[in-house]
């Protein structure tokens, strides 16, 4: 009998005025590199106010 796969709940962060990936990284404890990978960001300065970023 195979165990059921563990589901990881996705969590999101909504970008606010003044945010940058480095600021979001400091707030969430997720590295800038991981944030960029999770959100398929090619340019690290391309986030927008109101954008939802995946953090888990």
PAPA-954893 format. One record per residue: z, x, y negated of N, C-alpha, C in turn. Coordinates in nm, 4 decimals. Example, Ala and Ser with C-alpha at 12.3 -4.5 7.8 and 13.67 -1.06 7.14 Angstrom:
# PAPA-954893
{nw 0.7800; nu 1.3190; nv 0.5690; caw 0.7800; cau 1.2300; cav 0.4500; cw 0.7800; cu 1.3200; cv 0.3300}
{nw 0.7080; nu 1.2850; nv 0.2250; caw 0.7140; cau 1.3670; cav 0.1060; cw 0.7870; cu 1.2900; cv -0.0030}
END
This chain:
# PAPA-954893
{nw 0.0000; nu 0.0844; nv 0.1182; caw 0.0000; cau 0.0000; cav 0.0000; cw 0.0000; cu 0.0887; cv -0.1243}
{nw -0.0955; nu 0.0663; nv -0.2118; caw -0.1073; cau 0.1450; cav -0.3337; cw -0.0185; cu 0.0867; cv -0.4422}
{nw 0.0531; nu 0.1736; nv -0.5142; caw 0.1332; cau 0.1224; cav -0.6255; cw 0.0403; cu 0.0748; cv -0.7374}
{nw 0.0882; nu -0.0212; nv -0.8128; caw 0.0091; cau -0.0715; cav -0.9253; cw 0.0010; cu 0.0347; cv -1.0339}
{nw -0.1141; nu 0.0448; nv -1.0973; caw -0.1241; cau 0.1431; cav -1.2066; cw -0.0305; cu 0.1051; cv -1.3206}
{nw 0.0266; nu 0.2045; nv -1.3823; caw 0.1153; cau 0.1816; cav -1.4949; cw 0.0322; cu 0.1560; cv -1.6189}
{nw 0.0605; nu 0.0476; nv -1.6859; caw -0.0103; cau 0.0179; cav -1.8101; cw 0.0684; cu 0.0767; cv -1.9253}
{nw -0.0010; nu 0.1503; nv -2.0114; caw 0.0639; cau 0.2007; cav -2.1309; cw 0.0235; cu 0.1123; cv -2.2466}
{nw 0.1208; nu 0.0632; nv -2.3167; caw 0.0947; cau -0.0258; cav -2.4284; cw 0.0398; cu 0.0564; cv -2.5448}
{nw -0.0754; nu 0.0143; nv -2.5931; caw -0.1329; cau 0.0831; cav -2.7074; cw -0.0529; cu 0.0471; cv -2.8315}
{nw -0.0342; nu 0.1450; nv -2.9164; caw 0.0350; cau 0.1218; cav -3.0419; cw -0.0571; cu 0.1654; cv -3.1548}
{nw -0.0432; nu 0.0987; nv -3.2687; caw -0.1312; cau 0.1247; cav -3.3809; cw -0.0509; cu 0.1488; cv -3.5083}
{nw -0.1130; nu 0.2190; nv -3.6011; caw -0.0574; cau 0.2448; cav -3.7331; cw -0.1617; cu 0.1999; cv -3.8340}
{nw -0.1213; nu 0.1239; nv -3.9346; caw -0.2134; cau 0.0809; cav -4.0396; cw -0.2023; cu 0.1772; cv -4.1570}
{nw -0.3156; nu 0.2342; nv -4.1961; caw -0.3207; cau 0.3338; cav -4.3035; cw -0.2850; cu 0.2686; cv -4.4362}
{nw -0.1949; nu 0.3360; nv -4.5094; caw -0.1504; cau 0.2877; cav -4.6405; cw -0.1982; cu 0.3831; cv -4.7499}
{nw -0.1915; nu 0.3382; nv -4.8714; caw -0.2295; cau 0.4211; cav -4.9860; cw -0.1483; cu 0.5506; cv -4.9838}
{nw -0.2131; nu 0.6631; nv -5.0024; caw -0.1466; cau 0.7928; cav -5.0044; cw -0.1356; cu 0.8586; cv -4.8685}
{nw -0.1739; nu 0.7872; nv -4.7619; caw -0.1661; cau 0.8446; cav -4.6272; cw -0.2763; cu 0.9472; cv -4.6038}
{nw -0.2463; nu 1.0421; nv -4.5203; caw -0.3423; cau 1.1392; cav -4.4680; cw -0.3071; cu 1.1547; cv -4.3209}
{nw -0.3954; nu 1.2143; nv -4.2444; caw -0.3632; cau 1.2332; cav -4.1026; cw -0.2392; cu 1.3197; cv -4.0864}
{nw -0.2218; nu 1.4195; nv -4.1729; caw -0.1029; cau 1.5047; cav -4.1606; cw 0.0246; cu 1.4268; cv -4.1934}
{nw 0.0189; nu 1.3373; nv -4.2898; caw 0.1363; cau 1.2552; cav -4.3241; cw 0.1668; cu 1.1573; cv -4.2102}
{nw 0.0620; nu 1.0955; nv -4.1543; caw 0.0803; cau 1.0032; cav -4.0421; cw 0.1351; cu 1.0787; cv -3.9220}
{nw 0.0855; nu 1.2001; nv -3.9014; caw 0.1332; cau 1.2847; cav -3.7924; cw 0.2833; cu 1.3119; cv -3.8063}
{nw 0.3260; nu 1.3464; nv -3.9262; caw 0.4677; cau 1.3740; cav -3.9507; cw 0.5528; cu 1.2497; cv -3.9280}
{nw 0.5024; nu 1.1326; nv -3.9694; caw 0.5761; cau 1.0071; cav -3.9530; cw 0.5891; cu 0.9645; cv -3.8075}
{nw 0.4815; nu 0.9843; nv -3.7318; caw 0.4773; cau 0.9316; cav -3.5953; cw 0.5118; cu 1.0328; cv -3.4880}
{nw 0.5069; nu 1.1617; nv -3.5225; caw 0.5321; cau 1.2652; cav -3.4229; cw 0.4116; cu 1.2923; cv -3.3332}
{nw 0.2940; nu 1.2397; nv -3.3704; caw 0.1701; cau 1.2612; cav -3.2958; cw 0.0900; cu 1.3671; cv -3.3723}
{nw 0.0381; nu 1.4672; nv -3.3025; caw -0.0349; cau 1.5734; cav -3.3713; cw -0.1627; cu 1.5201; cv -3.4356}
{nw -0.2076; nu 1.5898; nv -3.5404; caw -0.3325; cau 1.5536; cav -3.6083; cw -0.4477; cu 1.5577; cv -3.5079}
{nw -0.4479; nu 1.6586; nv -3.4239; caw -0.5535; cau 1.6726; cav -3.3225; cw -0.5561; cu 1.5513; cv -3.2294}
{nw -0.4399; nu 1.5055; nv -3.1860; caw -0.4315; cau 1.3898; cav -3.0972; cw -0.4737; cu 1.2629; cv -3.1702}
{nw -0.4317; nu 1.2456; nv -3.2955; caw -0.4731; cau 1.1293; cav -3.3735; cw -0.6255; cu 1.1244; cv -3.3871}
{nw -0.6850; nu 1.2388; nv -3.4168; caw -0.8308; cau 1.2454; cav -3.4307; cw -0.8995; cu 1.2111; cv -3.2996}
{nw -0.8473; nu 1.2613; nv -3.1886; caw -0.9073; cau 1.2343; cav -3.0579; cw -0.8932; cu 1.0866; cv -3.0200}
{nw -0.7734; nu 1.0311; nv -3.0356; caw -0.7498; cau 0.8907; cav -2.9999; cw -0.8374; cu 0.7943; cv -3.0792}
{nw -0.8711; nu 0.8342; nv -3.2020; caw -0.9455; cau 0.7455; cav -3.2917; cw -1.0898; cu 0.7898; cv -3.3126}
{nw -1.1322; nu 0.8873; nv -3.2352; caw -1.2693; cau 0.9383; cav -3.2400; cw -1.3122; cu 0.9724; cv -3.3827}
{nw -1.2234; nu 1.0422; nv -3.4541; caw -1.2518; cau 1.0820; cav -3.5914; cw -1.3197; cu 1.2184; cv -3.5911}
{nw -1.4379; nu 1.2251; nv -3.6503; caw -1.5098; cau 1.3522; cav -3.6592; cw -1.4704; cu 1.4268; cv -3.7853}
{nw -1.4373; nu 1.3531; nv -3.8899; caw -1.3960; cau 1.4125; cav -4.0167; cw -1.2520; cu 1.3708; cv -4.0426}
{nw -1.1651; nu 1.4669; nv -4.0555; caw -1.0228; cau 1.4375; cav -4.0665; cw -0.9846; cu 1.3660; cv -4.1964}
{nw -1.0720; nu 1.3676; nv -4.2938; caw -1.0434; cau 1.3002; cav -4.4215; cw -1.1128; cu 1.1658; cv -4.4318}
{nw -1.1545; nu 1.1098; nv -4.3198; caw -1.2358; cau 0.9878; cav -4.3248; cw -1.1567; cu 0.8594; cv -4.2994}
{nw -1.0249; nu 0.8612; nv -4.3147; caw -0.9484; cau 0.7384; cav -4.2930; cw -0.9478; cu 0.6547; cv -4.4214}
{nw -0.9321; nu 0.5226; nv -4.4057; caw -0.9354; cau 0.4297; cav -4.5177; cw -0.8087; cu 0.3440; cv -4.5199}
{nw -0.7685; nu 0.3020; nv -4.6360; caw -0.6554; cau 0.2109; cav -4.6491; cw -0.6847; cu 0.0842; cv -4.5712}
{nw -0.5897; nu 0.0394; nv -4.4909; caw -0.6052; cau -0.0799; cav -4.4099; cw -0.6603; cu -0.0542; cv -4.2715}
{nw -0.7106; nu 0.0660; nv -4.2488; caw -0.7648; cau 0.1006; cav -4.1168; cw -0.6519; cu 0.1089; cv -4.0156}
{nw -0.6772; nu 0.0560; nv -3.8953; caw -0.5777; cau 0.0649; cav -3.7869; cw -0.6108; cu 0.1865; cv -3.7027}
{nw -0.5136; nu 0.2760; nv -3.6906; caw -0.5297; cau 0.3947; cav -3.6081; cw -0.4468; cu 0.3811; cv -3.4817}
{nw -0.5062; nu 0.4160; nv -3.3711; caw -0.4336; cau 0.4159; cav -3.2443; cw -0.3423; cu 0.5384; cv -3.2436}
{nw -0.2169; nu 0.5174; nv -3.2074; caw -0.1221; cau 0.6296; cav -3.2018; cw -0.0642; cu 0.6507; cv -3.0625}
{nw -0.1009; nu 0.5709; nv -2.9665; caw -0.0581; cau 0.5903; cav -2.8269; cw -0.1675; cu 0.5449; cv -2.7370}
END
